[in-house]
Amino acid sequence: MSSMASDRISRRALIVWLSAVLIYVMAITGRTSFGVAGVDAIERFGIDASRVAVFTSVQLGVYALAQIPTGILVDRFGPRRLLVAGALVMAAGQILLGVTSSYGIAIGARVLIGCGDATAFLSVMRLLPSWFPIRRTPVFTQLTGAIGQVGQFLSAVPFLALLGASGWTTAFVSLGAAGALVALAGALVVRDTPVREPQVAAVGASISGGRILDNLRLVVTSPYCWQGLFTHWTNMFPLVVFQLLWGMPMMTLGLGLSTAQVGMVLTLSTIGNVIGGPFAGITSARLGRRRDAFALGTAVLQALLWTYLFFPATPHGNAFLAAAVVSFFAGMIVPAANFGFDTVRERVDRSLNATGTGFANMGGFSAAMLSTQLLGLLLDRHSHGQAYAWADFRYAWLAVLVVWLLGIIGYAICLLIVSRHQRPRPRVV
């Protein structure tokens, strides 16, 4: 089946896509597993908030920096190879993290996890236009992101339960072993295109050598790729900060929630994202280029909700927290981050799809890397070495708002440049 020639979706296409998404789910699980283990990490390695933030900052930094090289590799060698290799690298990192008690080696393990994680989403995005009709890809983009959030549930419930019952080593080694098994399944089932693999070699040959630098220049100078980056930045990074590190400590140490209550809040956010994602995909497909203003609106709404959550000196009740988390991560708010990928896919040459998508995907994770480390520094500064409390988290969360404001400024500049490109030139009489 050719996605260009037919509007029908084959069963084989769905099987290939779901197999690839399974690897993405494991990538999300590995990415977010440290978020629920942050308090345990402080005890295991004997470190403070600034140093525990380095774990997440390093992983996010590696993930973000790897996006463009990974995109080039996906465009050259095909998504299947990168999916499997990345899953195996990530599994090795999880096992290493589980068996070490050295802070330095654990940081190295997080580097491996970031490198492996970087391949998953881009590879799935590269598969979509080969297996599905182009007008259906916005929906499957959102479905991919929504189903991937099941990995957050796996971290928040079974992984967290295993961590509490069996300890650090058993939990992380088990996670690494599961990742290796999923990689094997992907190697057996996933294929780059509906036709035989020699086409992939032809694609690789077409972008080799000097053309890689030319393609990279086209991506970096494209206002649409920058627009995708800031769409992702402004809508995604608070979720990453919350899920990957500071949500668990904030809810347990700042709000006094139990582990079970935290698991419930994170589960609700996952359910909301899974439900809201497909609707966001349909909205993106119908809005077309009007999605630009929509994504800007959701970014502003999210910032207002975060501000309202942290504004009172006495925290809101648990019911409000659960409702707020679902609001942040469901509906049209966080899923709108993926609108940037639709922009890249529709307005940038298809041969640059994975590289352009990787550039856009850097946005939310670069912002999260910056704000995660700043948040840890502010948290230590405000707590003065004492146990972290709600007042400390309120102060430290200013880092998120500052980084968000930088993203909004960048997004507004991109929209201005794009509008000038699209404006028709006056006719000369």
C-alpha positions, 0 to 999 in steps of 0.5 A: 500500500502506498500512502500517497496512492490510497486513503485506506489503512492496512492491518499491516500498517497498524501492526508496524505502527503499534510495534514501533509505539511499544518501543516508544512506550518503553522509552517514556517509561525509562525517561520518567522512571527517575521522576518517581525515584527522585527521593530514593536517588537523594538517599541512595547517592547522598546528594542534594536537590541541585545534584539530583537535578543533574541526572535529569538535566544530563539526560534531557541535554543529551536527548535534545542535542541528539535530536538533529544527529538522530534525525539525520541517521533516521533519514539515512539508515531508516527508522527500524534500525534506529528504533532497535539500536536506541532501545538496546542502548537505553536498556543498557543504561537502565541496567547500569543505573540499577547496579551502581551506587556511584554518582559519576557512573550513574550520570553516565548511565543517564547519558546512555538513557538519553541517547537511546531515548532520542531515537524512539519518537523520531523513528515513529514519526518517520514511519508515519508518512510511509505507512499512512495517508498524509491527511491521517498523519496528524491523528496518528502523531497525536495517538503516538504521543498519547499512547506513549504516555502509558509509559508514565503510568508504568512508571507511576504504578508498577515501577514505583510499586516494584521500587518500594517493594524490591529496591532500586537495583531490582526495579531498574534492572527489570526495566532494562530487561523489559526494554531489551525484550521490546527491542527484539520484538521491534526488530522482528516486526517493524519495517521502514516501508511497505515495500522491500528494504532496498528503498531505504538504502537509496534514501540513505545514499541520497542524503550522504556526504555534503548534502547532510550539511546542506540539509542541516542548513536548510533545517536550521534556517527554516522559520517553520522548523523554528516555529515547530521548536517554539510550539513544542517549547511553550506547550511541552516543557512544564510537563517534562519538568513535572514528570521527569523529576520535580513532580514527585518531590513537590507532591510528597515533600511539598504537599504531603501526599502519599506514594499511592496518591501520587500514583493516582495523580500521575495515572489521571494525567496519563488517562487525560492525555490518552483521551485528549491526544486523538482529539488534538490530532483531529483539531490539528488536521482541521485547523491547518495553518490556523493551528499556529494561533491555537497552540499559542493560546494553549501555551498561555492557558497552561502558564496561567494554570501553573501560576494559579496552582503555585500562587497561594501560600497554602496549597490547594487541596488534593482534588484541585491538584488532581483536576489541575494536572489532568487539565495541564496534560489532557485536552488541547494543552500539552498535546498541542506541543505536537502541532509543531511536528505537523507544521514541519511535516506539511511545510518542510521538504519530506526528505528533511522530515526526521531532521526537521522533526528532531529540531522541533523536538529539541524545544520542549526538552531544551527548555526542560533541561534549563528549567530543571537545573534552575529549579533545583538551584532555587530550591536549595537556595530557598530551603537553606539546607532544611527539608523542602516545603511548599514555600520552597517549591513555590519559589523554585517554580519561578524558573518554569515561568521564566523559561516559558516567557523566553519561549513565548517571545521566540514563538511570537518572533517566529509567527511574525517572520512566517506571516511576512513570508506568507504575505502576498507581494503587492503587484507592480502596475 
